[in-house]
């Protein structure tokens, strides 16, 4: 599949294991950029469009038992719709796109933790996105045991209910993927929220 033309805007992705603080930092980043006069699309994966949000409900439903390969295809279907309907148009319009998760999540969760392999996830990621890659990926890294100390009062989704060994494979997969990505930066997700916010804003401002 031929790669599509590079967009005009800036594509920033916040990555990390469950409960690493992605949503909080993505929201703070989007608000800060808007405060500086930037046109921002804040979105998420899986999700971001009506179709993709429907797929998200299936993927995260704790009552469903989904085969790993089927899970991968569902994520890629969601991503294909999200990229075509929301991300590419926003970038072509010159917006800053701030996304919670993108292809690195699939490499970590399905490629590494599910054991489907990076060759498989890499191929499907490229097809689903038309070759689109982030300008900057920020990985919020937290130790595996940090998961149990955060946000304990909400119901866990299907992926969050996986065991500690699965979460370890996810973390290892993330760190391996970030090391191989020249546009990725790893930050300690245990740092205070305001410290992370300032650091992330500085990283993005340099790209702008």
C-alpha beads as a LAMMPS data file, in Angstrom:
LAMMPS data file: protein, C-alpha beads

208 atoms
207 bonds

1 atom types
1 bond types

-500.0 500.0 xlo xhi
-500.0 500.0 ylo yhi
-500.0 500.0 zlo zhi

Masses

1 110.0

Atoms # bond

1 1 1 0.000 0.000 0.000
2 1 1 1.538 3.351 -1.004
3 1 1 2.190 5.887 1.722
4 1 1 -0.103 8.892 1.718
5 1 1 1.234 12.442 1.559
6 1 1 2.546 14.048 4.757
7 1 1 0.095 16.314 6.503
8 1 1 0.585 20.001 7.372
9 1 1 -0.234 19.932 11.070
10 1 1 1.521 18.426 14.064
11 1 1 0.658 14.933 15.314
12 1 1 1.400 14.250 18.994
13 1 1 0.592 10.951 20.702
14 1 1 0.500 10.217 24.427
15 1 1 1.250 6.558 25.097
16 1 1 1.601 4.375 28.150
17 1 1 0.201 1.433 30.076
18 1 1 -3.238 1.603 31.665
19 1 1 -3.461 4.192 34.459
20 1 1 -0.234 5.916 33.408
21 1 1 -1.895 9.330 33.194
22 1 1 -2.313 9.660 29.411
23 1 1 -5.803 11.128 29.498
24 1 1 -4.920 13.734 32.104
25 1 1 -1.778 14.861 30.291
26 1 1 -3.457 14.863 26.880
27 1 1 -6.226 17.092 28.208
28 1 1 -3.770 19.453 29.903
29 1 1 -1.653 19.638 26.764
30 1 1 -4.644 20.367 24.545
31 1 1 -5.867 23.080 26.941
32 1 1 -2.409 24.673 27.126
33 1 1 -2.012 24.737 23.349
34 1 1 -5.468 26.222 22.878
35 1 1 -4.547 28.857 25.446
36 1 1 -1.637 29.764 23.186
37 1 1 -3.933 30.187 20.215
38 1 1 -3.404 26.794 18.589
39 1 1 -6.194 24.921 16.835
40 1 1 -6.223 21.517 18.548
41 1 1 -7.972 18.211 18.028
42 1 1 -7.883 16.112 21.206
43 1 1 -8.868 12.531 20.447
44 1 1 -8.293 8.954 21.584
45 1 1 -7.887 5.351 20.517
46 1 1 -9.749 3.169 20.300
47 1 1 -12.409 5.733 19.516
48 1 1 -12.552 9.262 18.178
49 1 1 -15.407 8.669 15.716
50 1 1 -18.899 7.182 15.977
51 1 1 -17.774 3.946 14.323
52 1 1 -14.568 3.701 16.356
53 1 1 -16.347 4.444 19.632
54 1 1 -18.686 1.560 18.858
55 1 1 -15.694 -0.714 18.356
56 1 1 -14.224 0.613 21.606
57 1 1 -17.265 -0.587 23.555
58 1 1 -16.735 -4.096 22.202
59 1 1 -12.987 -4.118 22.813
60 1 1 -13.207 -2.950 26.421
61 1 1 -16.315 -4.903 27.462
62 1 1 -15.202 -7.062 30.427
63 1 1 -17.960 -9.561 29.688
64 1 1 -16.510 -10.523 26.298
65 1 1 -13.811 -13.084 25.546
66 1 1 -12.087 -11.908 22.344
67 1 1 -9.507 -13.932 20.437
68 1 1 -6.149 -12.051 20.256
69 1 1 -6.171 -11.927 16.443
70 1 1 -9.769 -10.724 16.373
71 1 1 -8.814 -8.123 18.976
72 1 1 -6.004 -6.887 16.742
73 1 1 -8.272 -6.554 13.711
74 1 1 -10.852 -4.665 15.760
75 1 1 -8.215 -2.181 16.890
76 1 1 -7.000 -1.712 13.323
77 1 1 -10.527 -1.249 12.000
78 1 1 -11.119 1.415 14.619
79 1 1 -7.790 3.058 13.727
80 1 1 -8.472 3.063 9.997
81 1 1 -11.765 4.900 10.522
82 1 1 -10.244 7.263 13.079
83 1 1 -7.289 8.137 10.862
84 1 1 -9.370 8.692 7.736
85 1 1 -12.243 10.556 9.362
86 1 1 -10.542 12.634 12.027
87 1 1 -6.748 12.621 12.184
88 1 1 -5.794 13.203 8.541
89 1 1 -8.370 15.948 7.909
90 1 1 -7.261 17.758 11.064
91 1 1 -3.598 17.560 10.088
92 1 1 -4.346 18.712 6.555
93 1 1 -6.151 21.700 8.063
94 1 1 -2.996 22.556 10.023
95 1 1 -4.279 21.534 13.431
96 1 1 -2.281 20.060 16.292
97 1 1 -3.644 16.569 16.877
98 1 1 -3.229 15.248 20.420
99 1 1 -4.158 11.583 20.587
100 1 1 -4.343 9.247 23.542
101 1 1 -2.742 6.136 22.029
102 1 1 -1.910 5.212 18.437
103 1 1 0.111 2.455 16.775
104 1 1 2.654 2.013 19.577
105 1 1 -0.165 0.745 21.794
106 1 1 -0.883 -2.025 19.325
107 1 1 2.782 -3.001 19.194
108 1 1 2.884 -3.174 23.000
109 1 1 -0.462 -4.817 23.737
110 1 1 -1.116 -7.061 20.751
111 1 1 2.388 -7.440 19.316
112 1 1 4.275 -7.988 22.580
113 1 1 1.804 -8.846 25.339
114 1 1 -0.526 -10.983 23.188
115 1 1 2.427 -12.509 21.352
116 1 1 1.224 -11.736 17.833
117 1 1 4.587 -10.241 16.891
118 1 1 5.770 -6.815 15.756
119 1 1 5.924 -7.877 12.117
120 1 1 2.184 -8.540 12.146
121 1 1 1.222 -5.423 14.078
122 1 1 3.620 -3.256 12.077
123 1 1 2.139 -4.410 8.783
124 1 1 -1.450 -3.848 9.899
125 1 1 -0.624 -0.516 11.531
126 1 1 0.822 0.737 8.243
127 1 1 -2.222 -0.423 6.297
128 1 1 -4.719 1.083 8.753
129 1 1 -2.963 4.464 8.846
130 1 1 -1.798 4.696 5.246
131 1 1 1.720 5.050 6.639
132 1 1 0.925 7.977 8.927
133 1 1 3.267 8.230 11.924
134 1 1 3.326 10.713 14.829
135 1 1 5.679 13.688 14.818
136 1 1 6.190 13.091 18.533
137 1 1 5.281 10.175 20.781
138 1 1 5.483 10.672 24.535
139 1 1 5.533 7.458 26.538
140 1 1 4.487 7.794 30.167
141 1 1 6.223 4.854 31.803
142 1 1 5.139 3.439 35.164
143 1 1 6.278 0.300 37.003
144 1 1 3.863 -2.614 36.770
145 1 1 2.990 -2.507 40.471
146 1 1 1.986 1.154 40.180
147 1 1 -1.222 0.018 38.446
148 1 1 -2.799 -1.220 41.690
149 1 1 -2.223 2.078 43.513
150 1 1 -4.054 4.309 41.031
151 1 1 -7.748 5.100 40.563
152 1 1 -8.961 2.136 42.598
153 1 1 -12.609 3.199 42.790
154 1 1 -13.677 2.639 39.193
155 1 1 -14.667 -0.538 37.377
156 1 1 -11.868 -2.042 35.292
157 1 1 -12.335 -2.660 31.572
158 1 1 -11.411 -5.899 29.774
159 1 1 -7.758 -4.976 29.171
160 1 1 -7.289 -3.552 32.649
161 1 1 -8.439 -6.861 34.141
162 1 1 -5.437 -8.692 32.699
163 1 1 -2.893 -10.021 35.209
164 1 1 0.414 -8.542 36.339
165 1 1 2.420 -10.690 33.927
166 1 1 0.434 -9.299 31.006
167 1 1 1.043 -5.760 32.233
168 1 1 4.760 -6.500 32.497
169 1 1 4.824 -7.664 28.861
170 1 1 2.964 -4.490 27.884
171 1 1 5.499 -2.305 29.668
172 1 1 8.439 -4.178 28.173
173 1 1 6.839 -3.895 24.736
174 1 1 6.390 -0.159 25.153
175 1 1 9.978 0.417 26.225
176 1 1 11.283 -1.646 23.325
177 1 1 9.086 0.222 20.840
178 1 1 10.097 3.622 22.230
179 1 1 13.779 2.732 22.047
180 1 1 13.382 1.913 18.351
181 1 1 11.444 5.116 17.588
182 1 1 13.613 8.217 17.090
183 1 1 10.565 10.436 17.574
184 1 1 9.626 8.930 20.938
185 1 1 10.450 10.322 24.378
186 1 1 10.056 8.306 27.582
187 1 1 8.980 10.161 30.738
188 1 1 8.540 8.873 34.273
189 1 1 4.782 8.684 34.756
190 1 1 5.238 8.844 38.548
191 1 1 6.352 12.471 38.415
192 1 1 3.900 15.106 39.711
193 1 1 1.178 16.029 37.233
194 1 1 2.346 19.633 36.928
195 1 1 5.961 18.613 36.309
196 1 1 4.916 16.240 33.546
197 1 1 2.628 18.889 32.089
198 1 1 5.425 21.449 31.804
199 1 1 7.853 18.920 30.349
200 1 1 5.385 17.703 27.747
201 1 1 4.446 21.248 26.750
202 1 1 8.133 22.095 26.291
203 1 1 8.650 19.023 24.082
204 1 1 5.660 19.874 21.915
205 1 1 6.551 23.574 21.721
206 1 1 9.944 22.653 20.271
207 1 1 8.211 20.653 17.546
208 1 1 5.873 23.541 16.749

Bonds

1 1 1 2
2 1 2 3
3 1 3 4
4 1 4 5
5 1 5 6
6 1 6 7
7 1 7 8
8 1 8 9
9 1 9 10
10 1 10 11
11 1 11 12
12 1 12 13
13 1 13 14
14 1 14 15
15 1 15 16
16 1 16 17
17 1 17 18
18 1 18 19
19 1 19 20
20 1 20 21
21 1 21 22
22 1 22 23
23 1 23 24
24 1 24 25
25 1 25 26
26 1 26 27
27 1 27 28
28 1 28 29
29 1 29 30
30 1 30 31
31 1 31 32
32 1 32 33
33 1 33 34
34 1 34 35
35 1 35 36
36 1 36 37
37 1 37 38
38 1 38 39
39 1 39 40
40 1 40 41
41 1 41 42
42 1 42 43
43 1 43 44
44 1 44 45
45 1 45 46
46 1 46 47
47 1 47 48
48 1 48 49
49 1 49 50
50 1 50 51
51 1 51 52
52 1 52 53
53 1 53 54
54 1 54 55
55 1 55 56
56 1 56 57
57 1 57 58
58 1 58 59
59 1 59 60
60 1 60 61
61 1 61 62
62 1 62 63
63 1 63 64
64 1 64 65
65 1 65 66
66 1 66 67
67 1 67 68
68 1 68 69
69 1 69 70
70 1 70 71
71 1 71 72
72 1 72 73
73 1 73 74
74 1 74 75
75 1 75 76
76 1 76 77
77 1 77 78
78 1 78 79
79 1 79 80
80 1 80 81
81 1 81 82
82 1 82 83
83 1 83 84
84 1 84 85
85 1 85 86
86 1 86 87
87 1 87 88
88 1 88 89
89 1 89 90
90 1 90 91
91 1 91 92
92 1 92 93
93 1 93 94
94 1 94 95
95 1 95 96
96 1 96 97
97 1 97 98
98 1 98 99
99 1 99 100
100 1 100 101
101 1 101 102
102 1 102 103
103 1 103 104
104 1 104 105
105 1 105 106
106 1 106 107
107 1 107 108
108 1 108 109
109 1 109 110
110 1 110 111
111 1 111 112
112 1 112 113
113 1 113 114
114 1 114 115
115 1 115 116
116 1 116 117
117 1 117 118
118 1 118 119
119 1 119 120
120 1 120 121
121 1 121 122
122 1 122 123
123 1 123 124
124 1 124 125
125 1 125 126
126 1 126 127
127 1 127 128
128 1 128 129
129 1 129 130
130 1 130 131
131 1 131 132
132 1 132 133
133 1 133 134
134 1 134 135
135 1 135 136
136 1 136 137
137 1 137 138
138 1 138 139
139 1 139 140
140 1 140 141
141 1 141 142
142 1 142 143
143 1 143 144
144 1 144 145
145 1 145 146
146 1 146 147
147 1 147 148
148 1 148 149
149 1 149 150
150 1 150 151
151 1 151 152
152 1 152 153
153 1 153 154
154 1 154 155
155 1 155 156
156 1 156 157
157 1 157 158
158 1 158 159
159 1 159 160
160 1 160 161
161 1 161 162
162 1 162 163
163 1 163 164
164 1 164 165
165 1 165 166
166 1 166 167
167 1 167 168
168 1 168 169
169 1 169 170
170 1 170 171
171 1 171 172
172 1 172 173
173 1 173 174
174 1 174 175
175 1 175 176
176 1 176 177
177 1 177 178
178 1 178 179
179 1 179 180
180 1 180 181
181 1 181 182
182 1 182 183
183 1 183 184
184 1 184 185
185 1 185 186
186 1 186 187
187 1 187 188
188 1 188 189
189 1 189 190
190 1 190 191
191 1 191 192
192 1 192 193
193 1 193 194
194 1 194 195
195 1 195 196
196 1 196 197
197 1 197 198
198 1 198 199
199 1 199 200
200 1 200 201
201 1 201 202
202 1 202 203
203 1 203 204
204 1 204 205
205 1 205 206
206 1 206 207
207 1 207 208
